[in-house]
Amino acid sequence: MSLPTFRFAGSHRDIGLAHGASCASLVRRHRDLALARLEASGVAREVALAAAMEYRPYVVEHAPYLDDEIAGVAEGAGIDLAEAYLLQLRAEVYARVLGRPEASNECTTFAATPAATSDGRVLAGQNADLPAIYQELMIVMELHPDDGPSILMVTPAGQVSYIGMSSAGMAVFANFLHCDGWGLGFPRYLLSRYALAQGSVETALAGLERLPRASSRHLMMIDQTGRAISYENTPARGAAIQPLDGLAVHANHYLSADLADEERANERALANSRVRQRRAEQIFGDVRGVLTPDVAQALFRDRANVPDAISVEPGDDPQEHPLYDYITVTSVIASPATSEMWVSAGPPSAHPYTRYALSEVGPEREIAPAGDVGDGGQTADSTIGGRA
C-alpha cells in the first residue's frame, strides 16, 4: 500500500487550485476533522475560523506564495478560505482560543551527515506521529512552482507544508515542542516550506530566526553539502544544535541548555519523549558510519519500549476519544543529494516503504510510486501515470 501521490506545476495559485481539486474529498475530510477536534474541546466553528484568519497577514507578509497556495486549495476544494487556513493552524488555533497549545507528542526525526553514512551521502527522516485518523489523509505531493525549487513533500491533504525535500538539495523535518508564549505570528507548519525554499541550511536558519514565529517548533534541516542543523525554537528564542559525530536525532523536548527553561511538556509527554530520544540516540549511534536508507528504515521500525516506541501502532497507548489516539501515520526518509525519498503509508513496523524520485519537471498529473519496499529494500524505477 502506498499513499495517494500527485504532481502539480505552475504558479503557486495554480498549484493550490490543482491540489484542492485533485484532493477535494480528502481536504474536506481534513477540515471536518480539524473542526471536530476543536469542537470536542468546546471551541465553536465560527470562533475557530475567525482565529485562523488572524494569522493570514503574517503569511502574506513573509511568504505570499504560500498564501496563494492556501487560497488556491480553498477554491479548488470548494471550502472557505478560513477553513483552508485552519488546516495550516491546528495547534495554533487551539492555543489562541483556549490559551494553551494542545498537549501532544509528534514525531521522531534524524539527520546524518556524510561522516555517518556508508557512502558519504546525506540522509534525514521522520516518523510522523499524529492522531490515527490522519493516516487516511496523508498524500505525497511533487510540486514544480514557476519561481522556486521543486519540492517532494508528504502532508495531510489541504496542508501546504509539512515534511520533505527540495530540488535545491534541502531536506526539512519537524517535531512538536511545548512552551509558553504562543500567539499571533507565522504558523509553525509553514516553517518547513519556508526553509525548503532556501538554497542552504545557513540561509534557511537566518530566515527562520528573523520570522515573527507564532509558536514553538523543532526543525531538522540538512542540505546536500552535508551541513545539518537541529533548530529548536520558541516564538521569541532559538537554538541551533550541531550534529554529534555526524548524527542528530530529536523527539519532543528541548535538548539545548539555552532553551531548557522553556520546556512545558506534561509529565507523561516528557517521559515518552525522553524514552524515544534515548532509544533513537542508541540505535542510530550503533550504525554511525554504515547508515543507509535501508538501515534507516529498519531503525524507524523499532518497537522497543511500547507504548513509548519510535514506531507507534494503533492501540499502543489508547485514548478515550479516537480523535486523540496517536500513531505513526507515515515514515519518511530523504536523500536530497540523489533526489530520492522513501515513504511508508502508516507505522513502518507494519507498512512497507515506497521509493519516490523527484523528477525534473512535469505537468499536473498523478504519479505512480516506484514500488513497495519490503524488508529486502528492493525498488523499481519510478514511472509516470496518465492523469491529466
PyMOL commands that set and color helices and strands:
alter all, ss='L'
color gray80, all
select helices_A, chain A and resi 12-22+24-40+45-53+56-62+64-77+81-86+90-98+114-116+132-137+190-196+201-210+257-262+267-286+293-300+322-324+336-338
alter helices_A, ss='H'
color red, helices_A
select strands_A, chain A and resi 5-10+108-112+123-131+138-145+151-156+163-166+170-175+217-223+228-233+238-241+247-250+326-335+340-344+353-357+365-368+372-373+383-384
alter strands_A, ss='S'
color yellow, strands_A
deselect
rebuild
show_as cartoon
